[in-house]
Every structure is written in structure tokens, then in C-alpha cells.
Amino acid sequence: MKELVEILAKALVDHPENVSVNQTDTDKSVHLQLVVAPEDMGKVIGKQGKIANAIRTIVKAAAVKDGRRVHIDIDQ
């Protein structure tokens, strides 16, 4: 799932070299922290958070196969 978020974020931003994803696993959940450059925050979040919600939806659909929950935070 970490790779999926990284691929999606790098496709959206102007500075893909500044994209990083940190993953923390627990028994039934995965916590992902997406870090992008400050000038790319708007591109990753989108108007009214639509892009961020779309990323979360895609990753949650991928997590269903593993029977886990996914939480994504977006930071600078």
C-alpha cells in the first residue's frame, strides 16, 4: 500500500523527488504518512479535499484484500 500511495502522489505533484511515505503497521490497521513539498500540498489535497479522498478510497479498496484498515495523513 505504501508503494501505491507513493505512485499516486508522484503522478500528481511538480516535485516528485520530495514525496515520501512512512508506513506503520499494527494488527488490523496500517497508518501511512504522506509527505510532500509545501507548494504541492494543494495538488495532493485538491479542491475541498476531493483528490485526498480519492487517494484514500483507492488505498482502502486495496486494503480490503488484506482485511486491514488504512489511515492516511498528508503532511508537508
N, C-alpha and C positions, 0 to 999 in steps of 0.2 A: 504494500500500500504506500510505503514511503516513496518508492520509485514512481508510482502513478501520480502522486501529488507533485513530485518534482518535475515530471514531464509536462504536466498540465500548466504549472506555474511558469516554467521556462518558455513555453509557447506564447504566453500572454505578455511578458514583460519586455522592456527595452534593454535591460541589463541582466541577461540570464546567468552571468558569472557570479552574481550576488545572491542567487537563490540557494537556500539551504533548507533541509527538512530534518528535524530531530524527532526520533521516534522513541516513545516509552511504552513498553508493554506491561500489561497486568494479566490476570487470569482470563477475564472475559472482555477486556477492552484494550484499545490502542489509542494513545494520545500522540497526535502529530502537531509539531510546531513548525509552521512555515515562516521563514524569514526572507524578506525581500528588501530591496533598496527603497529608501523613503519616497523617491519620486515614482516608484512603481506600485505603491500601495493602492492608488485609485484604480489601476488596471486590474489588479487582482481582486479587489472588492467589488468594483462595478457600481453602477447606479442603484441605489437602495439595496446594495448587498446581493444583487442578483448573480453575479459571477461567483462570489464566495459561496452562495447557497448551491449553485450548480456543481461546484467542485465538491462540496460536502455530500451532495446527493450521489454523485458518481462514485465517490470513495465508499460511502455507506453501502451502495449496491455491491461493490466488490467485496466488502467485508461480510456480507451475508453468507458467502460460501464457507467462511471460516467460523461462522456462528459467533462473531465478536461485534462489539460496538466500537465506533470510531468517533473521536473528538478532534477537531482541527482548530487550532488557534493561528491567527495571522499576525505577525509582528514585523517591526522594522529592524 
